[in-house]
């Protein structure tokens, strides 16, 4: 029984050391950055900078879980697939492209085409959604949170040209 516990502890320690900055595993093909498994941990591992999202202390987690997080007896692992995020954006009329970056998860570029009140064609792109994506993951928010942000960016950009 002790050997099983040691193996489990080693596996948990290995998982705890992973985060999106270090871990993005292609599921189907090494060249397919869209369909990958990205691993994040709450609290983030090895981050020394100020966090731009709600601290896990204020999340709607049971008090016991928060105390275990503080005492480093618990770490929440979040697994997500960029293809699922892209698929949800594409269902809202956006086009999504991923560009690889060295050592981190791929950059997501969201684009759209629209027309203003005079019928002129407008095109827009949103780069660097990482901050909003990190916020969604670290605050355990639903995907609709990111969708609402991108839709609001499209409305603001289109209104700026009307």
N, CA, C and O of each residue as an XYZ file, in Angstrom:
648
protein
N       0.819     -1.193      0.000
C       0.000      0.000      0.000
C       0.860      1.253      0.000
O       0.519      2.250     -0.637
N       1.992      1.200      0.727
C       2.873      2.361      0.799
C       3.454      2.693     -0.576
O       3.596      3.868     -0.915
N       3.791      1.675     -1.370
C       4.349      1.898     -2.708
C       3.339      2.607     -3.601
O       3.698      3.498     -4.370
N       2.075      2.206     -3.494
C       1.027      2.855     -4.286
C       0.908      4.318     -3.886
O       0.773      5.186     -4.749
N       0.958      4.602     -2.582
C       0.891      5.982     -2.105
C       2.055      6.811     -2.606
O       1.873      7.975     -2.963
N       3.257      6.232     -2.639
C       4.435      6.944     -3.145
C       4.308      7.257     -4.624
O       4.652      8.353     -5.066
N       3.810      6.288     -5.391
C       3.607      6.512     -6.828
C       2.570      7.610     -7.047
O       2.758      8.491     -7.886
N       1.472      7.554     -6.286
C       0.428      8.577     -6.418
C       0.970      9.945     -6.043
O       0.689     10.928     -6.729
N       1.745     10.027     -4.964
C       2.333     11.311     -4.565
C       3.285     11.835     -5.626
O       3.304     13.035     -5.900
N       4.078     10.952     -6.228
C       5.003     11.377     -7.288
C       4.225     11.897     -8.499
O       4.587     12.914     -9.090
N       3.150     11.185     -8.860
C       2.324     11.621     -9.997
C       1.691     12.972     -9.709
O       1.652     13.838    -10.583
N       1.192     13.160     -8.487
C       0.593     14.445     -8.132
C       1.631     15.559     -8.131
O       1.350     16.673     -8.573
N       2.834     15.260     -7.632
C       3.897     16.268     -7.647
C       4.265     16.639     -9.072
O       4.534     17.805     -9.359
N       4.282     15.661     -9.968
C       4.588     15.940    -11.380
C       3.506     16.814    -11.996
O       3.809     17.779    -12.699
N       2.241     16.480    -11.733
C       1.143     17.289    -12.259
C       1.174     18.690    -11.686
O       0.911     19.658    -12.400
N       1.492     18.812    -10.404
C       1.492     20.125     -9.758
C       2.556     21.038    -10.339
O       2.409     22.260    -10.297
N       3.625     20.471    -10.881
C       4.695     21.300    -11.438
C       4.381     21.762    -12.853
O       5.127     22.564    -13.415
N       3.294     21.274    -13.439
C       2.943     21.632    -14.812
C       2.013     22.834    -14.816
O       1.193     23.008    -13.915
N       2.156     23.654    -15.838
C       1.182     24.705    -16.076
C       1.213     25.049    -17.555
O       2.035     24.506    -18.294
N       0.346     25.929    -17.997
C       0.218     26.206    -19.424
C       1.492     26.778    -20.010
O       1.768     26.580    -21.194
N       2.276     27.485    -19.207
C       3.515     28.045    -19.725
C       4.486     26.943    -20.099
O       5.344     27.136    -20.961
N       4.360     25.793    -19.463
C       5.297     24.716    -19.711
C       4.655     23.524    -20.402
O       5.364     22.624    -20.853
N       3.345     23.495    -20.494
C       2.700     22.264    -20.911
C       1.584     22.502    -21.902
O       0.561     23.093    -21.556
N       1.762     22.062    -23.097
C       0.704     22.043    -24.087
C       0.941     20.802    -24.924
O       1.859     20.774    -25.743
N       0.136     19.784    -24.733
C       0.355     18.493    -25.365
C      -0.557     18.325    -26.574
O      -1.777     18.285    -26.415
N       0.002     18.227    -27.778
C      -0.857     17.943    -28.932
C      -1.519     16.577    -28.764
O      -0.863     15.612    -28.371
N      -2.802     16.495    -29.057
C      -3.537     15.244    -28.884
C      -3.418     14.380    -30.132
O      -3.195     13.174    -30.029
N      -3.563     14.975    -31.300
C      -3.614     14.199    -32.530
C      -2.296     14.251    -33.292
O      -1.800     13.214    -33.733
N      -1.735     15.412    -33.452
C      -0.534     15.587    -34.260
C       0.361     16.634    -33.608
O      -0.144     17.614    -33.061
N       1.681     16.447    -33.654
C       2.582     17.447    -33.079
C       2.450     18.817    -33.738
O       2.784     19.836    -33.133
N       1.963     18.842    -34.977
C       1.818     20.118    -35.686
C       0.445     20.751    -35.476
O       0.206     21.872    -35.923
N      -0.459     20.038    -34.797
C      -1.827     20.529    -34.598
C      -1.910     21.272    -33.272
O      -2.244     20.685    -32.243
N      -1.603     22.579    -33.302
C      -1.630     23.365    -32.067
C      -3.055     23.644    -31.597
O      -3.270     23.992    -30.436
N      -4.010     23.496    -32.476
C      -5.394     23.785    -32.116
C      -5.968     22.697    -31.216
O      -6.616     23.003    -30.216
N      -5.740     21.447    -31.552
C      -6.304     20.345    -30.792
C      -5.244     19.823    -29.827
O      -4.527     18.870    -30.133
N      -5.154     20.450    -28.674
C      -4.136     20.123    -27.680
C      -4.777     20.018    -26.312
O      -5.922     20.423    -26.109
N      -4.030     19.475    -25.391
C      -4.448     19.421    -24.006
C      -3.565     20.378    -23.229
O      -2.355     20.171    -23.138
N      -4.156     21.422    -22.668
C      -3.402     22.418    -21.921
C      -3.703     22.207    -20.439
O      -4.858     22.051    -20.045
N      -2.660     22.205    -19.635
C      -2.795     21.954    -18.203
C      -2.465     23.221    -17.438
O      -1.399     23.809    -17.620
N      -3.382     23.636    -16.584
C      -3.176     24.778    -15.701
C      -3.417     24.324    -14.273
O      -4.160     23.372    -14.034
N      -2.798     24.995    -13.339
C      -3.029     24.658    -11.940
C      -3.476     25.893    -11.176
O      -3.073     27.015    -11.482
N      -4.317     25.663    -10.175
C      -4.784     26.729     -9.295
C      -4.374     26.342     -7.884
O      -4.848     25.325     -7.378
N      -3.520     27.101     -7.236
C      -2.881     28.338     -7.695
C      -1.825     28.043     -8.752
O      -1.323     26.922     -8.823
N      -1.479     29.038     -9.580
C      -0.483     28.819    -10.622
C       0.869     28.456    -10.005
O       1.256     28.992     -8.967
N       1.569     27.550    -10.654
C       2.863     27.098    -10.143
C       3.966     28.064    -10.539
O       4.053     28.477    -11.695
N       4.800     28.420     -9.589
C       6.011     29.183     -9.863
C       5.818     30.593    -10.373
O       6.741     31.147    -10.970
N       4.663     31.200    -10.167
C       4.413     32.553    -10.636
C       4.780     33.531     -9.529
O       4.271     33.432     -8.413
N       5.665     34.476     -9.840
C       6.085     35.443     -8.837
C       5.514     36.834     -9.094
O       5.649     37.724     -8.254
N       4.888     37.026    -10.231
C       4.316     38.333    -10.572
C       2.925     38.475     -9.959
O       2.311     37.496     -9.534
N       2.452     39.696     -9.924
C       1.095     39.950     -9.438
C       0.096     39.293    -10.380
O       0.269     39.328    -11.598
N      -0.931     38.704     -9.824
C      -1.965     38.066    -10.630
C      -3.005     39.101    -11.036
O      -3.341     39.997    -10.261
N      -3.501     38.973    -12.235
C      -4.480     39.926    -12.743
C      -5.897     39.361    -12.687
O      -6.824     39.928    -13.267
N      -6.055     38.253    -11.991
C      -7.378     37.654    -11.857
C      -7.705     37.536    -10.377
O      -6.857     37.786     -9.520
N      -8.926     37.159    -10.092
C      -9.399     37.018     -8.716
C      -8.591     35.940     -8.009
O      -8.472     34.832     -8.532
N      -8.034     36.226     -6.837
C      -7.260     35.199     -6.124
C      -8.140     34.018     -5.733
O      -9.327     34.180     -5.449
N      -7.544     32.830     -5.722
C      -8.333     31.637     -5.403
C      -8.960     31.727     -4.012
O      -9.948     31.048     -3.732
N      -8.388     32.566     -3.136
C      -8.953     32.741     -1.800
C     -10.385     33.274     -1.848
O     -11.175     33.032     -0.935
N     -10.712     33.997     -2.917
C     -12.034     34.608     -3.031
C     -12.987     33.839     -3.944
O     -14.108     34.282     -4.191
N     -12.535     32.678     -4.449
C     -13.396     31.876     -5.310
C     -14.479     31.183     -4.487
O     -14.305     30.969     -3.287
N     -15.595     30.832     -5.124
C     -16.673     30.151     -4.384
C     -16.350     28.677     -4.159
O     -17.091     27.794     -4.592
N     -15.234     28.424     -3.476
C     -14.826     27.067     -3.128
C     -15.169     26.804     -1.669
O     -15.254     27.743     -0.878
N     -15.366     25.548     -1.302
C     -15.607     25.250      0.116
C     -14.436     25.735      0.976
O     -13.284     25.704      0.542
N     -14.735     26.176      2.177
C     -13.712     26.725      3.059
C     -12.581     25.719      3.291
O     -11.411     26.098      3.323
N     -12.923     24.463      3.449
C     -11.909     23.417      3.671
C     -10.943     23.352      2.480
O      -9.736     23.204      2.667
N     -11.471     23.461      1.272
C     -10.618     23.425      0.086
C      -9.678     24.632      0.065
O      -8.505     24.488     -0.277
N     -10.167     25.804      0.419
C      -9.327     27.000      0.446
C      -8.222     26.853      1.482
O      -7.081     27.238      1.226
N      -8.546     26.299      2.653
C      -7.525     26.072      3.674
C      -6.485     25.060      3.196
O      -5.297     25.204      3.485
N      -6.930     24.039      2.467
C      -5.990     23.053      1.919
C      -5.122     23.669      0.828
O      -3.949     23.316      0.706
N      -5.673     24.576      0.040
C      -4.872     25.285     -0.962
C      -3.797     26.135     -0.287
O      -2.642     26.141     -0.714
N      -4.178     26.843      0.753
C      -3.229     27.702      1.477
C      -2.105     26.867      2.081
O      -0.941     27.265      2.035
N      -2.447     25.717      2.643
C      -1.463     24.849      3.288
C      -0.703     23.980      2.286
O       0.114     23.149      2.683
N      -0.965     24.167      0.998
C      -0.323     23.420     -0.089
C      -0.585     21.917      0.004
O       0.261     21.106     -0.373
N      -1.770     21.553      0.511
C      -2.189     20.153      0.530
C      -3.100     19.848     -0.654
O      -3.435     18.690     -0.905
N      -3.497     20.887     -1.379
C      -4.434     20.726     -2.489
C      -4.026     21.657     -3.614
O      -3.641     22.804     -3.386
N      -4.114     21.156     -4.808
C      -3.920     21.980     -5.992
C      -4.974     21.560     -7.005
O      -5.145     20.368     -7.264
N      -5.664     22.502     -7.567
C      -6.701     22.234     -8.553
C      -6.050     22.236     -9.931
O      -5.379     23.197    -10.307
N      -6.251     21.160    -10.675
C      -5.693     21.044    -12.020
C      -6.828     21.261    -13.016
O      -7.857     20.589    -12.951
N      -6.634     22.189    -13.924
C      -7.620     22.498    -14.957
C      -7.062     22.037    -16.293
O      -5.992     22.479    -16.711
N      -7.783     21.153    -16.959
C      -7.414     20.683    -18.296
C      -8.377     21.318    -19.284
O      -9.588     21.309    -19.068
N      -7.841     21.870    -20.369
C      -8.723     22.475    -21.363
C      -8.133     22.273    -22.747
O      -6.929     22.080    -22.916
N      -9.013     22.323    -23.722
C      -8.639     22.078    -25.109
C      -8.884     23.349    -25.917
O     -10.028     23.795    -26.013
N      -7.838     23.949    -26.504
C      -8.022     25.164    -27.310
C      -9.013     24.978    -28.460
O      -9.672     25.935    -28.867
N      -9.123     23.758    -28.986
C     -10.057     23.515    -30.092
C     -11.494     23.743    -29.648
O     -12.313     24.215    -30.436
N     -11.812     23.416    -28.403
C     -13.166     23.644    -27.890
C     -13.464     25.135    -27.768
O     -14.577     25.579    -28.050
N     -12.471     25.895    -27.350
C     -12.629     27.349    -27.258
C     -12.834     27.919    -28.661
O     -13.723     28.742    -28.877
N     -12.009     27.479    -29.611
C     -12.121     27.950    -30.999
C     -13.479     27.576    -31.595
O     -14.099     28.384    -32.286
N     -13.929     26.378    -31.332
C     -15.211     25.920    -31.858
C     -16.360     26.800    -31.355
O     -17.257     27.152    -32.120
N     -16.329     27.147    -30.084
C     -17.381     28.013    -29.519
C     -17.344     29.397    -30.160
O     -18.394     29.974    -30.442
N     -16.142     29.938    -30.394
C     -16.020     31.243    -31.057
C     -16.499     31.169    -32.499
O     -17.164     32.088    -32.977
N     -16.171     30.089    -33.195
C     -16.595     29.934    -34.588
C     -18.108     29.797    -34.700
O     -18.689     30.224    -35.697
N     -18.753     29.215    -33.705
C     -20.209     29.129    -33.711
C     -20.860     30.502    -33.556
O     -22.028     30.681    -33.900
N     -20.103     31.469    -33.039
C     -20.589     32.842    -32.899
C     -20.232     33.703    -34.114
O     -20.486     34.908    -34.108
N     -19.645     33.100    -35.158
C     -19.350     33.822    -36.386
C     -17.931     34.353    -36.502
O     -17.636     35.111    -37.427
N     -17.053     33.977    -35.596
C     -15.660     34.409    -35.662
C     -14.836     33.358    -36.389
O     -15.234     32.197    -36.475
N     -13.696     33.767    -36.909
C     -12.721     32.792    -37.391
C     -11.550     32.814    -36.421
O     -11.187     33.866    -35.894
N     -10.970     31.657    -36.190
C      -9.928     31.519    -35.172
C      -8.690     30.897    -35.803
O      -8.770     29.920    -36.548
N      -7.549     31.487    -35.486
C      -6.262     30.975    -35.950
C      -5.335     30.862    -34.744
O      -5.354     31.710    -33.852
N      -4.536     29.818    -34.729
C      -3.546     29.650    -33.670
C      -2.162     29.817    -34.260
O      -1.855     29.268    -35.319
N      -1.327     30.577    -33.569
C       0.069     30.746    -33.973
C       0.944     30.253    -32.831
O       0.779     30.656    -31.680
N       1.876     29.376    -33.175
C       2.708     28.797    -32.120
C       3.675     29.828    -31.570
O       4.139     30.726    -32.273
N       3.961     29.667    -30.286
C       4.938     30.487    -29.583
C       5.890     29.537    -28.882
O       5.474     28.491    -28.383
N       7.138     29.889    -28.844
C       8.129     29.009    -28.233
C       7.856     28.831    -26.749
O       7.782     29.807    -26.002
N       7.706     27.570    -26.320
C       7.624     27.250    -24.909
C       6.308     27.507    -24.212
O       6.189     27.225    -23.019
N       5.313     28.034    -24.912
C       4.027     28.290    -24.253
C       2.898     27.758    -25.121
O       3.122     27.270    -26.229
N       1.701     27.859    -24.608
C       0.547     27.456    -25.401
C       0.402     28.425    -26.576
O       0.844     29.570    -26.480
N      -0.203     27.993    -27.674
C      -0.272     28.829    -28.872
C      -1.105     30.092    -28.672
O      -2.041     30.125    -27.873
N      -0.734     31.132    -29.424
C      -1.486     32.388    -29.396
C      -2.749     32.225    -30.248
O      -2.700     31.660    -31.341
N      -3.858     32.715    -29.746
C      -5.125     32.620    -30.454
C      -5.471     33.986    -31.041
O      -5.511     34.988    -30.327
N      -5.721     34.012    -32.353
C      -6.132     35.243    -33.038
C      -7.571     35.039    -33.506
O      -7.872     34.096    -34.238
N      -8.445     35.929    -33.075
C      -9.873     35.839    -33.409
C     -10.188     36.972    -34.387
O      -9.876     38.133    -34.123
N     -10.804     36.628    -35.512
C     -11.112     37.623    -36.545
C     -12.595     37.568    -36.899
O     -13.275     36.572    -36.654
N     -13.080     38.672    -37.485
C     -14.464     38.727    -37.932
C     -14.570     39.694    -39.098
O     -13.701     40.539    -39.316
N     -15.654     39.548    -39.839
C     -16.007     40.473    -40.915
C     -17.414     40.964    -40.609
O     -18.285     40.194    -40.205
N     -17.614     42.247    -40.809
C     -18.895     42.851    -40.482
C     -19.135     43.996    -41.461
O     -18.246     44.324    -42.246
N     -20.279     44.589    -41.433
C     -20.530     45.776    -42.252
C     -21.139     46.854    -41.369
O     -21.869     46.568    -40.419
N     -20.819     48.112    -41.708
C     -21.356     49.222    -40.917
C     -22.730     49.611    -41.452
O     -23.267     48.946    -42.338
N     -23.299     50.694    -40.909
C     -24.652     51.111    -41.290
C     -24.733     51.548    -42.750
O     -25.809     51.516    -43.347
N     -23.607     51.954    -43.327
C     -23.594     52.374    -44.729
C     -23.257     51.231    -45.674
O     -23.140     51.441    -46.881
N     -23.099     50.018    -45.138
C     -22.838     48.857    -45.978
C     -21.363     48.616    -46.280
O     -21.035     47.694    -47.027
N     -20.480     49.417    -45.724
C     -19.044     49.188    -45.945
C     -18.609     47.952    -45.166
O     -19.049     47.714    -44.041
N     -17.729     47.169    -45.799
C     -17.217     45.965    -45.153
C     -16.129     46.326    -44.146
O     -15.211     47.088    -44.448
N     -16.249     45.773    -42.963
C     -15.255     45.976    -41.910
C     -14.674     44.622    -41.512
O     -15.372     43.609    -41.464
N     -13.395     44.639    -41.235
C     -12.734     43.436    -40.734
C     -12.050     43.782    -39.429
O     -11.534     44.886    -39.258
N     -12.051     42.848    -38.527
C     -11.385     43.087    -37.260
C     -10.687     41.841    -36.762
O     -11.056     40.719    -37.108
N      -9.678     42.057    -35.947
C      -8.947     40.961    -35.321
C      -8.688     41.302    -33.870
O      -8.465     42.462    -33.523
N      -8.716     40.300    -33.039
C      -8.351     40.450    -31.633
C      -7.169     39.529    -31.383
O      -7.240     38.320    -31.605
N      -6.087     40.127    -30.917
C      -4.893     39.364    -30.552
C      -4.758     39.386    -29.032
O      -5.406     40.182    -28.352
N      -3.939     38.532    -28.527
C      -3.567     38.541    -27.113
C      -4.771     38.415    -26.183
O      -4.998     39.261    -25.318
N      -5.525     37.356    -26.378
C      -6.638     37.061    -25.477
C      -6.177     36.276    -24.252
O      -7.001     35.813    -23.462
N      -4.868     36.127    -24.094
C      -4.327     35.329    -22.995
C      -4.812     35.792    -21.627
O      -5.165     34.971    -20.781
N      -4.831     37.094    -21.410
C      -5.246     37.614    -20.101
C      -6.682     37.209    -19.779
O      -6.986     36.819    -18.652
N      -7.553     37.304    -20.764
C      -8.956     36.940    -20.548
C      -9.107     35.419    -20.409
O      -9.908     34.940    -19.607
N      -8.341     34.678    -21.188
C      -8.359     33.226    -21.094
C      -7.845     32.766    -19.727
O      -8.426     31.871    -19.115
N      -6.765     33.374    -19.254
C      -6.206     33.049    -17.927
C      -7.239     33.360    -16.832
O      -7.422     32.589    -15.891
N      -7.904     34.508    -16.984
C      -8.922     34.896    -16.014
C     -10.049     33.866    -15.978
O     -10.510     33.481    -14.904
N     -10.487     33.427    -17.146
C     -11.548     32.433    -17.227
C     -11.120     31.140    -16.532
O     -11.898     30.548    -15.783
N      -9.900     30.710    -16.778
C      -9.411     29.464    -16.195
C      -9.202     29.609    -14.691
O      -9.673     28.778    -13.914
N      -8.500     30.658    -14.280
C      -8.150     30.810    -12.868
C      -9.336     31.133    -11.977
O      -9.291     30.864    -10.777
N     -10.392     31.703    -12.534
C     -11.579     32.001    -11.746
C     -12.681     30.957    -11.954
O     -13.802     31.117    -11.472
N     -12.336     29.871    -12.691
C     -13.274     28.769    -12.933
C     -14.573     29.266    -13.560
O     -15.661     28.829    -13.187
N     -14.445     30.186    -14.517
C     -15.601     30.768    -15.184
C     -15.987     29.928    -16.403
O     -15.147     29.216    -16.952
N     -17.253     30.005    -16.831
C     -17.664     29.249    -18.020
C     -17.128     29.897    -19.299
O     -16.714     31.056    -19.299
N     -17.143     29.138    -20.365
C     -16.652     29.610    -21.655
C     -17.442     30.811    -22.159
O     -16.913     31.618    -22.924
N     -18.686     30.942    -21.749
C     -19.494     32.093    -22.172
C     -18.861     33.415    -21.733
O     -19.086     34.448    -22.363
N     -18.074     33.389    -20.663
C     -17.377     34.593    -20.200
C     -16.443     35.122    -21.285
O     -16.471     36.311    -21.601
N     -15.617     34.246    -21.855
C     -14.700     34.651    -22.923
C     -15.473     35.049    -24.178
O     -15.113     36.019    -24.846
N     -16.522     34.313    -24.499
C     -17.337     34.645    -25.672
C     -17.931     36.042    -25.547
O     -17.929     36.809    -26.509
N     -18.436     36.371    -24.369
C     -19.023     37.700    -24.149
C     -17.973     38.802    -24.314
O     -18.273     39.861    -24.867
N     -16.770     38.568    -23.850
C     -15.698     39.560    -23.990
C     -15.375     39.799    -25.459
O     -15.272     40.946    -25.895
N     -15.216     38.720    -26.224
C     -14.867     38.868    -27.643
C     -16.017     39.517    -28.418
O     -15.778     40.345    -29.297
N     -17.250     39.153    -28.103
C     -18.397     39.785    -28.774
C     -18.462     41.276    -28.444
O     -18.776     42.085    -29.316
N     -18.172     41.645    -27.209
C     -18.168     43.064    -26.825
C     -17.062     43.815    -27.561
O     -17.254     44.969    -27.945
N     -15.911     43.179    -27.762
C     -14.825     43.808    -28.526
C     -15.248     44.042    -29.973
O     -14.933     45.081    -30.555
N     -15.961     43.078    -30.553
C     -16.441     43.234    -31.936
C     -17.428     44.389    -32.024
O     -17.347     45.201    -32.945
N     -18.359     44.472    -31.079
C     -19.353     45.554    -31.085
C     -18.654     46.905    -30.942
O     -18.979     47.847    -31.665
N     -17.699     47.009    -30.016
C     -16.997     48.285    -29.806
C     -16.198     48.677    -31.040
O     -16.196     49.843    -31.433
N     -15.514     47.704    -31.658
C     -14.703     48.022    -32.834
C     -15.582     48.436    -34.007
O     -15.247     49.373    -34.732
N     -16.686     47.756    -34.196
C     -17.606     48.083    -35.302
C     -18.252     49.447    -35.069
O     -18.409     50.225    -36.010
N     -18.627     49.743    -33.825
C     -19.250     51.038    -33.506
C     -18.267     52.172    -33.717
O     -18.675     53.289    -34.038
N     -16.988     51.911    -33.545
C     -15.981     52.955    -33.743
C     -15.876     53.424    -35.187
O     -15.370     54.514    -35.451
N     -16.350     52.610    -36.120
C     -16.300     52.987    -37.532
C     -17.632     53.410    -38.094
O     -17.731     53.728    -39.279
N     -18.654     53.420    -37.272
C     -20.000     53.784    -37.757
C     -20.196     55.274    -37.747
O     -21.264     55.759    -38.120
